[in-house]
Amino acid sequence: MTAARKRGVMKLIFKSITGTMAAAAAMALGSPAMASTDAKNAALAFPCSAGYFCLYTANNWTGSELKVNTSQPNLGSFRNTDNSEANGVGPVRLYYSPNYGGAWVCTISGLAITPLSDYTFNNGSGLAGYGKNIANNVASIKVGGSACTNPI
């Protein structure tokens, strides 16, 4: 990940966290108008609902959206159309092949990445897809499970 990309991802995570904290503080202080505004800004900062993992067909979290909170062994018509992602659910593994096969990449909760073309499948050396670009190559998704040991 380039230094500029890391700064962009960290800014997005920071905006999401600080916006959510500001909304909670405003609600605790009895300011529903401020809480509503800050909660809306926090929602705009993070493109996917809490409790879900989202893939998008275009960069910058645009285009068609696949929104899931359970594992998907085959993405059907959404297979190999991914260009950005947002993880609001926990550890998620993106696999190169259907049925959780081939190389994979792991993302952590609170991470939103665009474009995915800056990243490769970095787990499963020797398996199909290892080292290949993630963009337009995700075929299955495993939600939950053990923590990421080598996240993007």
N, C-alpha and C positions, 0 to 999 in steps of 0.2 A: 504494500500500500504506500503510495507516495505521501510525502509530508502534507501536501495541499489537500489530498483526499482525506487524510486522517483529521486535519483541522475541520473540514466540512462535516464529516461524520460526527466529530465531537461537538461541534456547534449545534447540530441537530439534536443530539442527545441532551446537551445542556439546556437548550430551549425547551425541550419537552419536560425535563425534570423541573426546571425553575418555574415554568408556567403552571405545572401541576401543583407545586408547592405554594405558589402565590395564590392560586385558587383556593386551596385548602385553608391557608391562613386567612384569606378574606372571608370565607364562610365561617370560620371560627370566631372572627371579630364581628360577625353580624352584618356584613356588607354584601348582600346577594347580588347587587348590580355589578360590583367589582369582581365577585367570584364568577359570575356568568361570563364576563368579558375575558378574564384570565383563563378560564376553562376552555373557552372557544379558541383562544390563541394557542393554548397547549395542544388542543386537538388538531389545529392547523399545522403545528410544528411536526407532529408525528402522523404519517399518512395512514396508518392501519389501527383499527380499534384494539383496545386492550383485550387480551385473551385470544387473539387471532394472529395468524401468519398470512401475509399478503404478497403475492407476486403480481407484477404489472408488465404489460406487453411493451411499454415504452419507457424511456428514461424519465426521471423526475417524477416517478410514481403516477404516471398518466397512462392512458390507454385502457384496455380491458383489465379488470382486476379479478384475481383468483383469491378468495378469502376463505381460509380453512382453520379449524382448530382441532382436527384429527388427522392422522396419517393418511396419505393418499398414495397407494401403490402404483397408480397410473394416472397421469394428469389428462388423459383423453385429448380433446381438441386444444387444450392449453399446453400440451407437451411441447417443449422446445420453442416457446414463444416469450420467454422471460427476459426482461431488461432491467428491472429494478425490484427491490424487495424491501419489506418492512416486517420486523419481527416483534410482535407484542405478546407472545405467548410463552417463551422459554426456549430451551435448546431445540433447534430444528436442524435436521440434516437434509441437504438437497442432493439427490443422487443423479448420476449421469444416465443410468438405465432404469427401466421400469422395475417394479417389485423390489425396490431398495437395492438394486444391483449396481455394480461398477464402482468407480471412484465417487467420493462425496466431499462436500464442504459443510461445515457446521457454522451456524449463526447463533448469536446469543440474544436474549430478550432486550429490547430497547434499541436494537441496531436497525438502521434503515440505510440501504446502500443503493446509490445510482451513480454511474451505470455499472451493471454487473460485468461488463466487458473488461473492467480493470482487475478482475479476479479469476483464478483458476481452481479446478477441483484439486485440493491439496491434501487429501487423505486417501489411502488405499493404493499405495505405490504398486505398480504392476497390474492394476485392474483397468478395465476399459474406461477411457475418459480421463485417466489421471493426467494432470497437467494441462488439460484442455480448458478453454474459456468457459465460464459459467453461463454467460449470456446465450440465450437461445439453445441451451443444452440440458435443462432440468427436465427429467422424466418422471421422478417420484419424490415424495416428501415424507419424512418421518418426523412427527411432532412429539416432543417430550423425550423421555429417556434420560440417559446419563448426561452429565455436564460435558460441554465441549472441551476437548483437550488441545485442539489445534484450530481455534475459530478464525474466521476471516475478520 
